Amino acid sequence: MKETAKYSEKKILVLGLAKSGVMAASLLHKLGAFVTVNDMKPLSENPEAQGLLEQGIKVICGSHPIELLDEGFELIVKNPGIPYRNPIVKGALEKGIPVITEVELAYQISEAPFIGITGTNGKTTTTTLIYEMLKSGEKSPLIAGNIGTVASGVAEHAKPDDSIVIELSSFQLMGIDEFRPEISIVTNLYDAHLDYHSSKQEYVEAKAAITKNQIASDFMIYNADQDLVLSMAKETKAQLVPFSAEVKHENGAYVEDGAACFRGEKIIEVSEIALPGKHNLENVLAAISAAKLKGVANEAIQTVLKTFYGVEHRLQFVATIDNRKFYNDSKATNILAASKALTSFTEPVILLAGGLDRGNEFDELIPAMKNVKAVITFGETAEKIERVAKEIGIANIKRVDNVEKAVPAAFELSNEGDCILLSPACASWDQYKTFEQRGDMFMEAVHKLK
């Protein structure tokens, strides 16, 4: 860990716990800060807060009292999920108190450089691909961020020869100050999280923060097929490395004669890549760019791309049963993500969809449903999805209680050669705590079929 006096004897409020808050509070305590933790969950139901209390850290639980702002804090480390309209956050900014997220703290203590990945879709897949390619190429990678491992905990033990591959959300990036990756990657940009951000412009600006501190020796890998991302790339000081599944860019990654290439060099035949779908090809090109910039050999990249079938809950191949392939895409919590999954297949698809009703309709899903032969629905949006299926002439439509019952129902309607795809196009919270739990239930039901 890099020695820093930046936080020593400073009075710091850690707002919101979860994994990142616990790690940030413990780390700041080690760095000599006077730490106060504030979390909504009552202390009696909050083992994380109880553990911090045992370390000698001041803990206030059960509410976010606005009076905390009168205690003279010099810095707030905010849980990314707490919006900026929160009264304490809003009040702190009005008083000129800096508000950061734990990612900034990780950067301040890290001896290792960062490869930062952001975008609306594809972040987790691209992050994991880069990590696996660097590992295959013996480049000593570590993985961190929005993918599930807390960045400051990883950074605390990172060495100068390591590389921290970090997935970054717009929520995290809104709270950075000096954070600077040596390689930044923007996979794509679409409308998202507008319930958190005040506008689409704020969302785009949050994503653009990934490159705001980069300098001429750094690299920005970006999706050259998107105007929004192109506009962002024009503002960076980093060296530009485009990727495109549509157009050849000599200075980046592209597809030519059926092969994925980087700067004039053929890396792998597209037909040899295990991950299905055009959107995953974009993720692959972004990952190839980062791996090549870090000096990974083509053979190591090929090994990963021939054997990597996806991360959990993101178009994840589960099993083949009686010549039917099952895919878990529970992470498809919106129409755009489900559309991308559906267009990844040329085989007949039985779609399992439904979930939390956010008030929207599903007509935007129609163009992606050309190969859908049957639909199994569940959850609050079942009726809305059934309406769309009927409108485009799908005859086989069945409603069930939940994902577990959807799997055998789909199998009964299937034939050899079909794909059975869970891609809900909805959040999970009407029936499941998380999309991960929903995906786990799907996979368990698939394995029971065996």
N, C-alpha and C positions, 0 to 999 in steps of 0.2 A: 504494500500500500504506500502511495506517495505521501510523504509527510506534508502536512499543511496546517498552518496556524489560522487559516481563514475563519474557522468557526470557534476557536478557543475563547472561552469566557464571554461568548455572545449568548444573549437570551433568545432562545428559538422555540417557536411553537410548531409542533408537528400536528397537523389537522387531518384527522381521519387515519384509521389504522390499516387493516388488511395487511398483506405481506409486506408491501413497500413501506408502509408507515412504521411497522415494527422494526424493520431493518434500519430505516433512516434514524429513528429515535435511538436505537442502540449504538449506531455508528457515531452519531453526533455526541452522544454521551462519552464515548471513548475518546473523541477528538477534543474533549474539554469544554463542550458547550453546556449551558444551563438550560436543560430541555424540559418543556412541558408538553404533555400529550393530551389532546382533546378528541374524544370519539363519542358518537351518538349512542352506541350500545352501552347499556348499564354495566357497571363494574362487575356485578354478580354474575352476569352472563358473558363476560369478556375475559377469557383466559389470557389473551394476548396482552391486554392492559394490566392484568394481574402480574404477569411475568415482568413487565417493564417496571411496575411498582417495586417489585423485589430487587431490581437493579438499582433502586434509589432514584428513579425518574418520577417526577411529579405527574400525576394522572388525574384528569378531570373527565368523567364519563356521564352519559345519560342525556346530554344536550350540547348545543354549541352556544354557550352564553356570550352575548356580544360584549359583555364587560371585560372579557379577556383582552380586548384591544387597549384597555387602560393599564395593562401590566408592563408596558415598555418593551415589547418584543422587537428585536432588530431584524428578524427574518421569520417567514412562515414557509414550512415545507408542507405542501398540500397534497393529499391523495388525489391522483388524476381525475377520479370520478366525481369529485366535488365540484360543482359548477362555479363559475366566477360570479354568478348572481347571489351566491351564498352570502349572508350579511357580514360574516367575519372577513371573508375574502374581499368583498367589495369595500368594506370599511378600511381594511388594511391598505389596499391600493390607494384609497382616498387620502390616507395618512402618510403615504409614501413609503410604507413598509414593503420591501421586496417579497414576492411570492414565487417560490420555485417548486418544481416537482423533484422527486428523488433521482431522476435521471441526471440532473445537473450536479447533484451531490456525488453520484457515481463518477462523473467526468472529473471532478475536482480531485478525487483520490486515486484515480486509475493510473497505473504505470503502463498499461497496454493501450494501443490505439483502438478506435472504434470503427466498425462498419455498420452504418445506420440505415435501416430499411423502413420506409413509410409508404403510404398510399391508401386508397379506399379498399381495394381487394388485392389478394395475393401476397400480403405481407408475411404471413406465417409460413406459407410454402416457400417463398423466396428466401426467407431467413434460414429455414431448415436446410434448404438445398445448399446455400453458401456454406453453412456450418459443416455439412457432410462432405462437401467438396474440399474444404480446407483440411478437414480431418483425414480424408482419403489421401490428400497430398502432403500430409505430415507437417502442417503449418501451425499447429498448436492453437486451434480456435476455442473460444468459450462462447456460450450462447446465453442471451439475457433479454430482459425487457418485457414487453407486452405479451411475450410468448409463454410466460409463466415463471421464469426465474428472475428474482429481483436484481436489478442492475447493480445497485451499490454493494450487495452481498457478493456478486461475482467480481466486481472491480476491486473489492477489498483484498482479494487473494490473487489477482492477476499479475503476471510478470511482464517485463518489457517485450519479451519475444512472443507473447500471446497476441491474439486479435479477438476483441469482443464483438461478436456479431449480435446486433441488438435490434429487435423489432420495436418500432416507436409509433404510438398513436398520436392523433392530433391533441388529445388531452395532455399527454406527457410533454409534447413539444411546445405547448403554450407556456410551459413553466421552465424554459431553459434560459440561461443568460450567456455563459461562455462555451457551452457544449459544442464541440467541433469534431465530427467524424472525419477520418482521413478519406473514407469513401462513403458518399451518401447515395441512396437509391430511392427513386420515386416510381412505384409500379404503375399507378394510374390515379386519376382523380374523378370521382363522381359525387353527386349530392349525397351527403351522409351526415348523421349526427346533428341535424339541424335543430333537434330538440335541446341540444347542449350548447351549440354555438349560436350566436345571435343572428348570423347570416351566413350565406354560402361564402362570401368574401372572407369572413373571419376564419372559416374552416380552411379555405385555401391558404390564407396567410399563416395559419398554424402549421400546416404541412410544409410550407416553404421555409419555416424556421430551421429545418434540418440542414439547410445549406447556407444559412445567413452568416455563419462565422467561418466558413471554409475559405482557404487561401489558395494561391496559385499552384501550390504543390499537391493539393488535394484533388479528388475526382468526384464528379457527380454523374451517376448512371441514371438515365431517364428514359421514359417511354416517348419515343419520337412520333408515335401515331396519335398523340393527344394534344390538342391545341392548348389546353390549360397547363399541361406539364411543360410544353414548349415555352410558354410565356414565363413560367417559373425558372426554367433553365437559362433564360436570357439575363436573369438578374444575378446569377452566381459568379463568384470569382474563381471557382474551381474549374479544372479541365473537364470538358464535356465529353461524355461517352454515351452516345445514343444506342437504344436497341429498338428493333422493329421486326414484327412478323410479316410486314407488308412490303417494306422498301429497303433496299440495300444502302447501308451507311458505312462507308469505308473505315471510319474511325471507331466503329462500335460492333455490335452483334446483330446478326440478321440471318435470314434464311435464303439460301441460293442452291438451286438444283436439288432440292429435297434434303439439304443438310443445314444444320445450325453452324454458323461460321462466326469468327471473331477476327476483325482486322485482316481479312484476306486469307485466313487459315481455317480450313474445315475442321470442326471439332467432332461432330457426330451426325449420323443420318437421323433425320426426324423420326423415321419408322422404328428406330432402335430405342427411342425414349419411352420409358414405361408410363409416365404420367399422360393421361388423355386430355385432349382439349386445346383449342387455340389459346385460351387464357393462360393455361399452364405452359404453353410454348413461350409466351411472353415472360413468364416467371423464370423459365429455364434460361432464356437469353440474358435476362438481368443477372442471374446467378453466375452464368458463364463469364460475363464481363467482370464481375467482382473477383472470381477465382483466377482468371487470367492476369488481372492487375496485381494479384498477390503472388503470382508466379507458380500457380498449380499446373502440373503437367496434364496434357490432354488425356492420358490413360486414366488418371485419377478421376477426372471429370466424367469420363465415359463410364467408369465403374459405377459411379453414383447414379447417373441418369438411366442406366440400364436396369437398375435394381430398386430405385426409389418409387414407391407406389403412392406416396402422398402422406401428409400428416393426419393425425386423428381428426375425424369429423369434417374433413375438407376433401370431398370427392375421394374418400378413402376406400380402396378395394378391400372388401371383407372376406368374400368366399365365392367359390363356384359350386353350385349344388345342382345336380342333374342338368348340367350345361346351361344354367342360369347364373349370371353374374350379379352379385349384390354390392352396392356402393353406398357408403355412409357419407352424406353431405349435410349433416345436421347444422353445420356452421352457416349454411345458406339461410340466414335469418331475414333476407329481403328478396325482392323480386329480381333484382339485377344479378345477385349471386346464384339464384336458382336458374335463371335464364342461361348463364354461362355454363352451369353444370349440364343442363339439358342439351345444349348445342355441342357438347363434347362427344356425343354418341351418334353413331350412324345406325346402330342396331335398334330394334323396337324397344321402347322404354315403358315400364310400368312405374308411374310416378306416385310416391307417397308424400303428401303435402298437407299443411294446415298448422294452426297454432294460434298465437295471440292475435286478437283483432285490434289493429291500430286505426281502424276506420277507413282504410284504403280498399279499393277494388283490385282485381288481378288481371285486367285486360292486357296490361303490358307484358304479361307472361305468354300471351298467345303466339307471337312470332317464333318463340323458342320451342313450341310444343309439336312441331311437325312429326316427330318420331314417336310421340306418346300414343300408345294403343289402349291404355287403361289408367284410371286414376283412383287411388285409395285416399280418402280424406279423413281427417280427425281434427279435434280442437275447435276453437271458437270460429275459425274462418272456413270451416268445412263447406257450408252452403255457398259461400262466395266463390270458392274454387270449383265447386260442382257446376255452378252457373256458367263459368268460362269453359269448362270441359264440354258441357252440353252444346254450347254455342258453336264450337268448332267440330261438332259431330262425333265426339268420343262416346261410344255406346256403353263401354264397360266402366261404370262408375260405382264405387261402393263406399259407404261411410262406416267407420268403425270407431270404437271408443278411444283408442290410443295407438301409439306406435307399435307396441308389443303385438296387438291384434292385427295391425296392418300387414305385418310380414307374412303370416300364413295366408291371409286373404289375397295378397299379391301373388303368392306362389300358386294358389289355386287358379288364378287367371292367366298364368304365364305359360309360355311354350319354350321349348329348347331354343337357345340363341337369344333370348330376351335379356335385357338388363332391368333389374329391380333397384330403383334409385330413391333413397330418402333425400329429398331436397325440399324442405318444408316451405320456403319463401316467407317464413314468419318466425318471430321470436318464440321461445319455448315456454314463457312464464305462465301461460294459462294452465299448463299441466305438469311442467317440469321446472326444477330450480334453475337449470342451465341448459344450454344447447349440448354441452358435454354429456349430461345425464340422459338427455333424449337420445343422443347418438349411441351411448352405451346400452340403452334399453333395446335399440334397434339391432345392434350387433349381437346382443345376447339372444334375441329372438331368432336371428338368422342361424346362430350356432345350434339352437334347439331343433331347427328343421333337420339337421344332420341325423 
